[in-house]
Amino acid sequence: MDVSATYTFDAPKDQVWALLIDPAVIGGCLP
């Protein structure tokens, strides 16, 4: 299976990256 997509965040890169590597934030996005 190949899944791909793009999304542009309206926020500074540092802020987005901090959220993407935060286990509590990512855990809330996954089932």
Buried (B, 14 or more C-beta within 10 A) or exposed (E): EEEEEEEEEEEEEEEBEEEEEEEEEEEEEEE
